Structure formats: structure tokens, C-alpha cells
Amino acid sequence: MKKVLLIASLVVLSFSGCEQSSSSYAEPPTIEGYIITVNDHDLLVSGNVSKQQAITMTLDDLRQSKLNECDAIIFHPNGMFDSFSNYKEGQRVKVWGENGLNDSCPAQDTAGKIELIE
């Protein structure tokens, strides 16, 4: 009986360590910056542009500028965001990614949480 209880306890403890909470965003955001481009399926955010630049700039402009396009991140919607239609260019946001950044330039991730700053 003690062996069964010990095995059951070990199984429960091992599964409790595997749970990852995607709704907890206590860590710093993946990026804080201005939205450069937005459509239903992509949100491009850079922390190295001014509000005015974000309003007028495109991804191609970012690539051709002296700014580093790798400092920007493209986010894609997930279950929490069917689209990004509530956001517009020039808004300052904090964005938390869900899956970790890939190695592209600009990096890409799935948006987990977006906090509008202004």
C-alpha cells in the first residue's frame, strides 16, 4: 500500500512540474514600442522608432533605413486575437509573445498579450 501511495505521489508531482501557464505575464514584455504596420494577420512593433516614424514607416522603409530591422518583431494572432483590427500604426504597446522568437529578421512570434500604452 505504501508503494502505491509513493508511486501515485511521484506521478502527481512529475505532472505538476510540466504545467506552463500562458496566461501569466509577470515577466517583462517581449517588446515595448510603436506599431509600425498592422493588418488582420500581422502586427509589426519596433522599440527603436519615434511615434511619427511608426505612423509613416513600412517594413520596406525599416529595411532601407539606418535602423536595425532586427530590433522589430512581427506578431501573429492566436486564439486570444482573431485579428489585430483594434490596433493602428503609431500606438505605443507592450507585447508578450507566446512561443519564443524565431531567428528571422525581423523576428516573429505569436501574440499572447498586448497592452496599449498610448
Backbone torsions as a table, in degrees:
resi	resn	phi	psi	omega
1	MET	NA	-40.1	179.7
2	LYS	-65.7	-35.8	179.2
3	LYS	-65.3	-41.7	179.4
4	VAL	-63.5	-43.6	179.1
5	LEU	-64.5	-40.8	178.3
6	LEU	-64.7	-43.9	178.8
7	ILE	-65.0	-43.4	179.1
8	ALA	-62.1	-41.3	178.8
9	SER	-64.0	-41.8	178.8
10	LEU	-64.5	-39.4	178.7
11	VAL	-63.9	-45.7	179.9
12	VAL	-62.5	-44.2	179.5
13	LEU	-64.4	-38.8	-179.5
14	SER	-67.6	-36.7	178.6
15	PHE	-74.5	-31.2	-179.7
16	SER	-69.0	-26.1	177.4
17	GLY	-77.5	-14.3	-177.7
18	CYS	-89.6	-11.8	-175.7
19	GLU	-74.1	133.0	177.8
20	GLN	-120.5	127.5	-179.3
21	SER	-93.4	111.7	178.9
22	SER	-83.3	-10.8	-179.0
23	SER	-91.4	-1.8	178.5
24	SER	-96.4	115.5	-178.4
25	TYR	-120.7	53.5	-179.6
26	ALA	-78.7	-25.8	-179.8
27	GLU	-72.2	162.7	177.0
28	PRO	-58.1	153.2	-179.9
29	PRO	-65.3	159.5	175.5
30	THR	-62.4	-39.0	178.0
31	ILE	-154.8	148.3	169.7
32	GLU	-125.6	125.6	-178.6
33	GLY	179.1	-161.2	-177.0
34	TYR	-102.9	144.7	175.1
35	ILE	-75.0	123.2	178.9
36	ILE	-92.0	-50.4	175.9
37	THR	-135.1	149.2	179.3
38	VAL	-147.8	137.5	168.3
39	ASN	-145.0	-172.1	-176.5
40	ASP	-61.7	-27.5	-171.0
41	HIS	-117.3	-3.2	-178.9
42	ASP	-144.8	144.0	175.8
43	LEU	-135.2	113.3	-179.3
44	LEU	-100.7	120.9	-177.3
45	VAL	-123.9	136.5	175.8
46	SER	-132.1	139.2	177.0
47	GLY	-91.9	0.3	-174.4
48	ASN	-115.3	26.4	177.6
49	VAL	-129.0	157.3	174.9
50	SER	-82.9	169.4	177.9
51	LYS	-60.8	-44.0	-179.4
52	GLN	-62.7	-42.3	177.4
53	GLN	-62.3	-41.2	-178.7
54	ALA	-62.9	-35.2	-178.9
55	ILE	-69.6	-36.3	-174.0
56	THR	-100.3	-15.4	-171.9
57	MET	-86.6	148.0	171.3
58	THR	-114.7	174.4	176.5
59	LEU	-62.1	-39.6	176.7
60	ASP	-62.3	-41.1	176.4
61	ASP	-61.0	-42.0	179.3
62	LEU	-62.4	-41.7	179.3
63	ARG	-65.1	-34.2	-177.5
64	GLN	-87.4	-12.8	-178.3
65	SER	-81.6	176.0	177.0
66	LYS	-79.8	-8.0	178.2
67	LEU	-72.8	152.9	-179.3
68	ASN	-87.1	113.2	-179.0
69	GLU	-64.5	-19.5	179.0
70	CYS	-73.7	-9.3	174.8
71	ASP	-85.2	-1.5	177.4
72	ALA	-102.2	159.2	178.5
73	ILE	-134.6	135.6	173.2
74	ILE	-97.7	124.8	177.3
75	PHE	-107.0	145.5	177.3
76	HIS	-114.7	151.1	-179.4
77	PRO	-71.2	158.5	172.1
78	ASN	-130.4	-157.5	-179.6
79	GLY	-61.0	-29.0	179.9
80	MET	-76.6	-27.2	-178.1
81	PHE	-124.6	105.3	175.3
82	ASP	-69.7	-33.1	176.7
83	SER	-156.6	174.1	178.2
84	PHE	-107.1	28.0	-173.9
85	SER	-65.0	-15.2	179.2
86	ASN	-84.5	-2.7	-176.4
87	TYR	-113.4	157.5	179.2
88	LYS	-142.6	160.9	179.5
89	GLU	-57.0	140.2	177.6
90	GLY	92.6	-9.3	177.3
91	GLN	-77.6	139.9	176.7
92	ARG	-89.5	130.4	-175.2
93	VAL	-138.6	159.8	164.7
94	LYS	-113.0	133.1	-179.1
95	VAL	-129.3	131.7	174.7
96	TRP	-105.9	125.7	178.4
97	GLY	-83.6	159.9	-177.5
98	GLU	-99.4	-38.0	-166.6
99	ASN	-113.4	-1.0	-174.6
100	GLY	90.1	147.1	-175.8
101	LEU	-75.2	140.5	173.4
102	ASN	-85.2	179.3	-173.6
103	ASP	-92.6	13.0	179.7
104	SER	-77.7	173.3	-179.6
105	CYS	-135.2	105.0	4.7
106	PRO	-72.5	155.6	178.2
107	ALA	-64.6	160.3	179.6
108	GLN	-133.1	150.7	178.3
109	ASP	-158.7	171.5	174.0
110	THR	-95.4	134.5	-178.7
111	ALA	-75.2	128.0	176.1
112	GLY	-99.9	-41.2	-179.8
113	LYS	-148.6	139.9	175.1
114	ILE	-127.5	127.1	177.5
115	GLU	-115.5	121.0	179.2
116	LEU	-79.6	126.3	-179.4
117	ILE	-96.3	-41.5	177.2
118	GLU	-143.6	NA	NA
